[in-house]
Structure formats: C-alpha cells, structure tokens
Amino acid sequence: MAVQPFAEPDSLALARRLVAGSPSQALAWAFAAADDSQRQRRLALVLQAWGEVDPHPALQWLLTQAAAGREWEIKAVLAGAISHPPSALKAGWQLMAEDADAGGIYATLLAKTLGANGQFAEAFDFIQHLPAGTAPDPVNALFRRWAETEPSSAMSAVEGITDPPLHAAAFAAATVAWNSRDPAGLAAYANTMPPGADRAHTLGLAMDQWSLQNPAGLAEWLNTLQPGPEFDAGVALMIGRTDEANRPPETALQWVEGISDPGLRQNSLIQVLMQWNQTAPFAAQNYVATADWLSDGQRQAILARLGGG
C-alpha cells in the first residue's frame, strides 16, 4: 500500500490519527521514513499511539517481528497504555505469558513506566503478584523511583510487605534512593525505627551520605541523639570526613569526649590529635597533658606518638 506524504512534521498527534484510521497504514508510514533514525522515531510514535488505543494487538505485532523484544519498542507501547493503568497491567501480563524467557525484563519495564507516571499503587500491586522467584529488578525499579519522589509513602508500602525477599529488596532500593536525595530525611526516619539491624543499617547509610553533603548539619543533628552506639558511629564519621579546614580541633575533641565506646573514642582522639599536631603541636600536646579523662598510660602513649613524650 502506497503511503501518501504528509506536510506536517512527525508527531504523536499525526501517529494517533493514522492509528485511528488503520494501524497497518500507520506502520507503513513509519517504515517509509527516509533513514533509520526517522524510522525509529516514527515507529515509537506509532507504537505509543497504538498502545493508547489497544496495547494487546500492538504487542502481538511486536512479538511476531524479528526485532521483537527490543526495550524501546516495548516502552513505547507501555507509554501509551499507561494512560489506562488496567490496560498497561494487562499488557505486562501478556508479555510475560507470551515470552516467558524475557518476563523479568518486561516486568521491570512496566514497573518503571508506571513509576515514571506516578502510578505507584498500581505498580506495587503488580509486583506483589509476580511469580515467586522473579528477579528483584522490577522491585528495585519501582521503589527507587517511588522513594525519590514520595519517600514516606514508599517506606509505608515497604513496612506492609510480609514476604521476606520482597521486603528486603524493596527496603534496600527505597533507602538507597531516599538517601541519594535527602540523607537528613532518611536519618530522621531511621530514628523512628525500632532497634535492630534495619535501623542500624539505615542510620549508618544516612549519616555516611550526610557527612559528605553537609557535615555541619549532621553535627547539629548528632547533638539531639542520646549517648550510645548511634551517636558514636556518627561522631566517628564526622571526624573521618572533616579536618581543621571545616571544623576547629576543639569542636572535634568535644565530639570525641562524648563517644561511649572506649576503643572508638581512643582511635578518634588520635585521628584528631595527629591532624592538630601538624599545625599546632604545642596546643595538641597540651590538651593531652591536661585532659583529666585520660589515664597516665594513655597520656604517655599518645604523647609519644605526637613526639612530645
């Protein structure tokens, strides 16, 4: 069938009109493009327009082509189908049923497409019904996007997941994504979690990132914590990530004195003093000589390391 040239530029509106008339005509228009780049652009428009109308035959056509399975083609159909979430979900199940070997790829594409459109509840319902043993990629795709845009609701969804592998994958993806955007917010969330491995991991993740982005903000927040392992870990991070260029030695020493763990306190003290000793050896060694919280043995050992013993 000959395809008549169009005076208007390639557009989604044009592809919609062609698909409404005949998907076959729309495909012929796409393949009649002058070069590969324009052909791909037109085909993406046609597939999106076709997905808006009825993704099922669009996907069936794709799966019969030699190039079936290319992600950009599937994404184009799903981008159209997403305007009607039930159609998009039906399309996802169709893909996985008809091409089981690539089922994980299709599930991930659908989770990404729904998430990019803000349809997190629909995507969450979809991944909860995936077959047992499905790779965690769809979960990662959804919860990374969800936590980047709506971290509180993403974590609420995570808290409601009872399947251990699914919970672990969702929790890891959500905390990493939230941490990349807002470590202070993640730290505040972690502070509300019950004691345990998840709380310790989340708080450590947040403080590590926060100490890189805004050590002054982390230092201020640390002052709100009760003495204990979490405060100790935060202080140790602060000391490791700062020096005299962005905080006075006296401030760092106040942090050190608040550390409860003896070994961590000793290591952090040495780190601060070794830096201070390079610029103000008298002040550093005088601190050691007069600090009443150090034993005589600790004092002598530290002074020896600083060259003042």
URPE-V764804 format. One record per run of one state. SS is the DSSP state (@ for helix, = for strand, . for the rest). FROM is the first residue (numbers start at 1). TO is the last residue. If there is no record, write none. Layout:
BEGIN
ss=SS from=FROM to=TO
ss=SS from=FROM to=TO
END
This chain:
BEGIN
ss=. from=1 to=11
ss=@ from=12 to=21
ss=. from=22 to=22
ss=@ from=23 to=31
ss=. from=32 to=35
ss=@ from=36 to=63
ss=. from=64 to=70
ss=@ from=71 to=81
ss=. from=82 to=84
ss=@ from=85 to=98
ss=. from=99 to=99
ss=@ from=100 to=116
ss=. from=117 to=119
ss=@ from=120 to=128
ss=. from=129 to=136
ss=@ from=137 to=149
ss=. from=150 to=150
ss=@ from=151 to=159
ss=. from=160 to=163
ss=@ from=164 to=181
ss=. from=182 to=182
ss=@ from=183 to=190
ss=. from=191 to=196
ss=@ from=197 to=213
ss=. from=214 to=214
ss=@ from=215 to=222
ss=. from=223 to=228
ss=@ from=229 to=241
ss=. from=242 to=248
ss=@ from=249 to=257
ss=. from=258 to=261
ss=@ from=262 to=279
ss=. from=280 to=280
ss=@ from=281 to=290
ss=. from=291 to=295
ss=@ from=296 to=306
ss=. from=307 to=309
END
